[in-house]
């Protein structure tokens, strides 16, 4: 038996290596992991493209005679279309699709593991109540979203529930998803029930057909008498929770086949056991609906956080917010961004104090404000305003992981919240999670295509993947909707420098200065360009103007020193390099040039 299994694994590996070669030769795709997982009809591999990692689902299309099967191709395209049309934080995000020969590929965001693997890693450990409730609610939110679009999953299982790096639930594998209206149609007859039989409700299958196959779990089809419907997804959800609570395979199988009742699980609390047992009632009409389950689990989650700190007892929620003088819109302008540039290194000036997102430069943030937001969320976990403001405060503190948790929770409550998508894109960018930043940034633009901030954040995403042309296109799109932002013109000029398009860059930098004559960083970039163009008089002029506005920028003194040095004004160059080092003793470029000049002075 082991030998047969090993033979299967060896053949599978050879098959995957063949596909990897096809992808590398025809798409120049880098393969990271050939055996990342399996779905109902497909294998999944991990790939890298443009510095980002993705999961790539492989769907064979062969008809058995070396040709593409039209039915398989249609089903693959339908699956990709369903996934691409989904916009929910707890559903795996579609990236693109393509066909190569007898294979169809669906590229989606990468996740860390399945819920099945997570349970194996935490076997026999008491699961934290808040984690259990979080997982349950996020699965329910995704199922509710799909049901609202009249989709029936038909294959909800632990292996098709993924966790990303922040342990956020992501439903995947839409191979068996069907339109509920089609399933209701009397002309739609299912000759075989599809999916994982362990997750089927007792009423869906004929016991006589499956009693001999009790040990099989995935990928086997059984003759059935009942249509799979939305209630089937509810039962499958219950089975997932049953296993998450610690139920064994034998417990689950015996329950599904009607041989035993629900067994109380010691790894979760009594009230959670009670809810799971209701979901897994053998009488279908007694089971709660998805909407009812969301209400139940939200109440359990809220009760977990029902303690209120003493300082809030005397204030109403409205009083707290009025005293805090909250701004609900995050958009302000602040021209004092800190951009470091030397002769051989240019960095994009986009940090946690981003002016476009309206972050202040205040370092000692009022922690009482943060605590107030947190307590407001304890009172009402669906308080969108408090979640948003708390996330913004975490972004200011550069606590980006905490910020993303706030915005993910907010997006889960309100998937149409544009500001939350922009802010989480900002956080992902700072964490260098550019795939996630791209995905959420694109959603932001779709939600509000006439707001420039989404394009601005997406430009950042492209810039740090050295996709300068794409970054410039996003910035130019942003300028269409905000022609009075000097930062947008400045960043176009900045990106053009990376492409060595200096004349075009000058035009945008001059435009930025027309909007804000005191924009010292624009003068700094112009000094850099004219140093490159060996027009040192202009470089000196622009450097001096930048220093006049901001005398504490060590990089500008470096640019000035370089221009003086190339103009054979050595004493002035030495003085400029020294001033640069006084401001920043770690400016290696200024130190190197100063040492060279002083060495030649001593030698000659």
Secondary structure, DSSP 8 states (H G I E B T S, - for coil): -HHHHHHHHHHHHHHHHHHHHHHHHHH--EEEEEEEEE-SSEEEEEEEETTEEEEEEEEE-B-SSSSB-HHHHHHHHHHHHHHHT---TTB--EEEEEEETTEEEEEEE--SEEHHHHHHHTTTS---HHHHHHHHHHHHHHHHHHHHTTEE-S---GGGEEE-TT--EEE---TT-EEHHHHHSTT---SSB-S-GGG--GGGB-HHHHGGGTT--SS--B-BSS---HHHHHHHHHHHHHHHTT--HHHHHHHHTTSS-----TTS-HHHHHHHHHHT-SSGGGS--HHHHHHHHHHHHHHHT----GGGTTS-HHHHHHHHT--S------------B-SS-B-----TT-TTTT----SS--HHHHHHHHHHHHH-TT-HHHHHHHHHHHHHTT-HHHHHHHHHHHHHH-TT-HHHHHHHHHHHHHTT-HHHHHHHHHHHHHH-TT-HHHHHHHHHHHHTTT-HHHHHHHHHHHHHH-TT-HHHHHHHHHHHHHTT-HHHHHHHHHHHHHH-TT-HHHHHHHHHHHHHTT-HHHHHHHHHHHHHH-TT-HHHHHHHHHHHHHTT-HHHHHHHHHHHHHH-TT-HHHHHHHHHHHHHHHH-
